[in-house]
Amino acid sequence: MSPRASRCSGPQWSHALRRLLPFAMLLFVELNGGIAWCQAPSSAPSNAMDLQWNFRYDVFQLLLQQSGLRVEKNVAKAIANPRTSVIVTMGNVDRSRVVEWTDLRNFVDRGGKLMIAADGHFYSPGFGTINQGPVTAKNPEQKFQGFEDCIRVQSFSGVHPVTRGLTEVVTNRTGWIDAQSKRLTWEDLLLLPDGRENRRLQPGSRLTAKPSDGKPLLSIGYSQRSDDGFVVLVADPSIFSNGMLWYANNGELATAIVQELASENRSTLIMIVDSKIQSQVILPTLPKQEEATQELPLPTASPTPQITSLLQVANAALKEVADPVQINEQLRDRPRNTAVEDYSRWIWTGAAAIVISFVLWQLLNRSTWFATYNTSRQMRTARDLLSASRPVDLQNKIASETLAREFSRLWTGQHTDSDWRVCLDQLKHSNDDRLTAKDRTAVESIMAIAIFGGKATMGDTELERLCGTMQDLLSRFRPTATHAV
């Protein structure tokens, strides 16, 4: 990681809990993140498990995976199928020799979706130029936590769905996009502030602009040869790092970009970080709940008083109530037993009740005496973000594919799509009399989902019916499932 990762890299809980982010992300941070720091400390805290976790992009990759994308490591296969593939390269891409940039340019022209988040200088004639920076600010309102190279970006494109509704994005030693290829149609979504507007002119001084003033930080270039191919250029990849997603609207921006990349039924993801192709990110398992302590049994029978004792108590009570002498003494001494403090206590209690009732009545009626409270932003977990960014039909589609792959593995004893395809072909030409025509059709449809993918629109009832069919087949044929074909 470059020196940009030394600032504003970890969540400060007093500030972040009012700001952002899916259960999954919070759980991921708790189990993997440890304690994060805004400035690199001189000595690492003893209870931090993995400080480098804050500088990685595991949460962003997890959002891509949960949007229906399956991680692959064969870049050539993804380039050969551009309309179903997404390629994301982040970090140091200047030394990346995984694929040639001309191949990626053709990949975008044929309908592929590409994201380039360069940590340093980047140049490609097919896309553009990114300068390394860092960009600094002198205006205190533009500084984040007082750091000149951590800028608050508040200039967005209000018409694009990626930036709609955003108010602030926090950067970390960002660069800027200096030039863009004219072979693409560009739209600048995030713009760096112009420092000239905030400088005071002195007599005889000249106002000069910095190279980064007003330059884009994040832009999308749409292909002129394809309807759905585009490239996302980002001059600050640390916006999408694990630690920075907690600040301002960085999490909302990451979720919106994931939705753009994963739309149109994309299924393949190539994730490249610092020139290395990443494997799939797996959520940690939940800790086991502690077993409830056994309560001591309560006694079944309680002691009963004797009838003589009950009669004595009842007679004493009746005597006290019915004795006229006792009644007269109580009536005679009642004014004397009431102290002055009792009167004042009741008066103050009544006054307090009246004041509290009046305040509650004013609050319920939204009186103009009280200022309107700004709604506090509740922190959302990664699982909430994923559920909000993915429709129910897509969730059922992903669930059906996962269940179908597990069924195919148990039924055939194989683990790859190619082996399942061979078993499926053999099943079509098999004369096994143990399988009825209905069972054979059900097995073929389930294995087809595992190999070719499920329906784009699948309701809950259809998913439940598919699960019941799988359970029925496995319960009847699982002892011989590996020999069924």
N, C-alpha and C positions, 0 to 999 in steps of 0.2 A: 504494500500500500504506500502511496506517495505521502509527502508531509501534510497533505490536506486533511488527513485523518487525525491530526493531533488536536483539533479544536471542535467543539460542539458535537461530540460523537456519542454521548450517552444520555439517557433520560434523567432529568432532575424531577423527582416525583412531585414536589410541591407545585411545579409549573405544568408538568405533562399530564397529570391526572385531570386537570381542568380543560385540557386541550383535546385529547385523542384517545384512539384505537384502544376481534374476531376473537373469547375463551382460548382459542388456539394460540393467538399471538402472545397474550398475557402468560399462558402456560409455557410457551416457547421461551419467553424472556426469563421467567422464573427459574426454569430448569437449566438453561444454557447461558443466559446473559450475564449473571452475576451482577456486580455493581458497576454502573457506567459513570463516566466523568466527562464534564464539559471541556476541561483542559487536561492535557496529559500530565498525571501526577509524577512527582519526582521519585516516589517509591510506590510500587503496586500494592494495593491493599491486600491484606492476608486472606480475606474471605472472598476475593474475586476468583471465580472459577476459570473464566476465559475472557480476558479483556479484548482480545482480537475479534471476538464475536460481534462486537458493536460495529466493526468496520466492514463486515461481510454483508452479503445480500441474500441471506437465507430466507428471510421473511418475504421479500419481493418475489423470489423464485417460488416460494410456497403459495403465494397468491396466484401466480401463473398456473401452477399445477392444479390448484383447486378450482380453476376456471375451466377445466376440461382438457388442458394440454398435458401430453405425456412426454416425459423427458427421454430424448434419444441422444446417442453419441455419434451417430453416422451423419456427418455434415453433408456429404455428397447425396445421401438419400433425401435429406430435407430440401436441398437445392433442386433436386429432380422433381419434387412435388411442392411447388411454391404455394399453391392455393390452399394447402392444408398445413403449412409449416409457419413457424415463428422462430426467428433467430435473434437472440439478445446477446450483445457483447458489451461488457462493462469493464471498468478499471483501465489498465494500461493496454490499449489496443494498438499502440504505435508499433510494438514488436510482435503483434499477432500475425503468425504465418499459417493459421489454420486453413484459411481459404484466401484466394486472391480477391481483391476488392472488385475487380471486373466481374467475377462470378456473382458476387453479392449485388452488384448493380443490375445484372441481368435477372437475378432472382426477384428484385423489386419490380422490374418491368413486366415480369410474367405473373404478377399477382401475389408475391410474397410480402410478408411484413417483417421489417427489420428495425432494431433499436440499437443505436450506437451511443453509449455514454462514456466519453473519453476522459480519463484522468490524466491530463497532460496535453501536449501538442498532438494534433491529429490533422492529416491532410489526405484527401482522396479526390481526384478530379471528378469522379462520378457523384460525389455527395457534397463536399465542401471542406472548409477549414475551421478548426477549433483551436483558439489560442489558450495557452496554459493558465495565464493569470499569475497570482491571484488578484482579483478585483477588490479594491478597498473603498471604504466610504468614510468621509469626515463628519457627516451629519449624524448627531447622536440618535435621531429618530430612525435612521437606517441601520444602525449597528444592533446586532443581537448580543445581549449580555455584555455590551461594551467592547466587543472585538471588532476591529476595523475590517477584517477579512471574513466576517460572518455577517452577511447582508440580508436584510429583510426585503424580499421582493414582493411588491404590491401592485405591479402593473401586469394585467392579464388580458387575454383575448376573451371578451364577454360572450362571443357567439359560438365558440367551439365547445363541444360537450366535455372535453377534458378539463377545461378551466372554468366551466360555469359553476358559480357558487363559491369559488375560492376567494379568500380575503388576504392571505399572507402565506408565503413559502420561505423557509429559512435555508440559506445556502451555507457552504463551508469551503472557503478558499476556492471560489468558483472561477472558471474561465469564461470565455464568451465565444459565440459563433461569429467568425469574421467574414466568411464568404460562403455562398451557397451555389450549388450547381444549377445552371439555368435549364437543364434538361428535366427538372422537376418543378412542380408548382408548390411553392412554399407558403406556409402560414406560421407566423411567429406567435407563440402562445405565452411565453414568459419573457419580459423585457427587463434588463438591468436599469437601475435608476440613473438619472442624469445628474452628476455632481455639480454642474455649473449653476443650477438653479438655487443652490443653497450656499453659495460662496458670497461673501461680502466684498464689494468692490472697494479698493483703496485708491486714493488719488494717484494717478499715474500708473496704475497696475493694469495688466492685460488679462482678460479671461480666456483661458485655453481649455479645450475639451480633452478629456482622456480618450484613448482609443476604444474603451469599453462603454462609454456613455451611450445609453439608449440601445445598445446592441442586444440581440436575442440571447437568452440562456437556454431556451428549449423551443425547438421548431419541428414541424412536421412537413416533409416533402412528399407530395402525392405524385405517383407516376402518371405521365401523359399517355402511356400506352396500355394501361390497365386500369380497371375501375376500382379495384380493392387493394392494389399494391401501394405501400408507402414506407418511408423511413423516418424514424424519430431520432433527431440529433439532440444530445444533452451535453452541456459543457460542465456539469457538476454531477457526477454519479453518486456522490455521497448523500444527495437528497434521498436516495432510495436505499441507503444502508440501514442495517438493523437499528442502530442507535438513533438515527436522524428521523425515523418515521414517527417519532413521538412529538415532534415539534410542529406548532402551527398547523397548516393544512398539508403537510408533506404526506401523511397517510392517505388523505382523500385524493391527492394528485396521483399517488402510486396506484390506488384502486382504479381510478378513471383510465389511466394508461393501460392497465391490465385488461380492462373491459374492451378497449379499442384493439389491443393486440389479439385477444382471444375470440373476438367476434367472428361471425360468418363460419361457425362450426370448425374452427381450427383444432387440430388434434396433436400436432407434433411440436415439441419445443427443443431448441438447441440453446443451452445456456453456457456462455463463455465468459469467464472471469479471469482477468490477467493472463490471457492467452491459454487458459486451461478449460477444457470442456467439463462441466459439472455433472455430477450424478444427481439422482433424485433426492430431494430433501424429505425426510420422514419425521413426522411429529412424534415427540416422546410420549410414552405410555403414561396413563394416569396412575398416581400412587394408590395402593390398595387401602381401602378404608379399614380403620381399626375395628376389631370386633367389639360389639357392645358388651359392656360388663353385665353380668347376670345379677338381677335384683334379688334381694333376700325375700323369701316367701313371707307373706303376711299371715298372722295367726287367723285361723278359721273361726274360732270361738272367742268372744269377749266376755269378761266377767260380768255377771248380773247381780245387782244389789238385792238384798233380802227384802221380803215384803214388809217386815217390821220397820226397816229403815225408811222405806218409801212412805209409809204411813206417818212416821214421826216428822219427816220433812214437810209433808203436805199439811199436817195439823199446825205446825209452827207457822207456816206461811199464811194459812187462813186466820190464825189468831192475830198476826200482825196487821193484816188487811182489815179485819172486821172490828178491831179494838177502837172505839170512838176516842179514847184518850190519845192514842197515837195519831189519829187523824187530826184532832184539834191542835196538837203540838206542831204538827207539820204545817198546818195552815197559819198558825200564829207566828212561827219562826221563819216563814218563807221570805218576807221582805228583809229580815235581818241577815239571812244567809247570802244575799245577793250583794257582792262587793261592787265598788265604783269601777274597778278595772274590768269587770264583766260587761258593764254598759259600754265603756269605750272600745272594748274589743269588738263587740257586735257592730258598733257604729263604723269603725274602720273597715271591718270585713264587708259590710254592706256597701261602703263607698268604693272599695276596691273592686267588688263585683260589678258595680255600675260602670266604672271606668273600663274594665276589661271587656264588658259587653259592648260598650260604645266603640272601643277600638276594633273589636272583631266585626261589628256591624259596618264600620267604615271600610275595613279591608275587603269584606265580602261584596260591598257595593262599589268597589274600585273608586274610592273618593279621590278627588284631585289633590287633597292634602298630602297624599302619599305618592312619591315618584314611582313610575313603572319600573319594576325590577327587570334587569337584563337576564334573560334565560341563561343559566349556566350550561356549558357544554359538557355533557357526560362523556366519560371515557368509553370507547368502544373496543371490544376485543377483535382479534383477527377473525374468529369464527363469525362474529356479527357482520363484519365487512364482507366475508365470503358469502354469507347467506343473502345479504342485501344485493351483492353484485351478480348473483347467479340465480336465474329463475328455477322454479320447481321442476319444470320439464327437463332442464339440463341436469339438475341433480339426479332425477330418476334415470336419465340416460347414462350418466356416469356410474350409478349404482348397478344398473342392469349389465353394463359391460364388465364391471368388476366381478359380479356374481357369475356371469357366464364364463369368464376366464377361469375362476376357481372351479366351476363345475367341469369344464373341459380338462383341467389338470387332474381332477379326481377320476373322471370317466375314462380318459385315455392313458393316464400315467405319464404324459409328456408335458413339457413346460414352455414350448415355443409355438408361435402362430403357424410356422411352416409344418411342424409335426401334426398340429391339429387339422390343418388343411388336408394332409395325407389321410388322416383317420376319417375325416368327413367324406372324402372321395371313396374310401373303402366301405364306409357305412352305406353309401348309396347303392353299391353293387353287391352288398352282402345278402346272403340268404339265411341268416340266423333266424330260426323259428321262435326263439325266445322273445323277440321284440315284435310286438304288433305293429300294424301300420301307423296307428296313432302314436305309439311310443317312438317309432323311428322318426316320424315327422317332428315330434317335440325335441328329440336329441339334435336333429339337423338344424332346427331353428335356433336352439340355444348355442350350438357351436358356431353358427353363422354370426350371431351377435358377438361372440368372443373374437372372431377373426376379422370381421368387417365393420364392427361397431353397431350400436343400437340405434333405435329410432330417435329422430331429433325431438319429437313430441311424444312423451310417454307419461300417462297419468298414474296416479297412485294405485288405482284398481288393477291396471295392467301389470304394474310392477309386482303387486302382491300375487297375482295369478301366476306370473313367471316364477316367483320364489316357490310357490306351492308345487308347481310342476317339477322344479329341480329337486325339491325334497322328496317327492314321490318316486322319481326315477332313481335317486341315489339310495333310498331306503329299500327298493326292490332289487336293484342290480349292482349296488356298490361292492358286494363281495367278489363280483366277477366283472367289475366295471372296466378294469384294465384289459380284459379279453373280449369286450363287447364288440369291438371292431376287428 
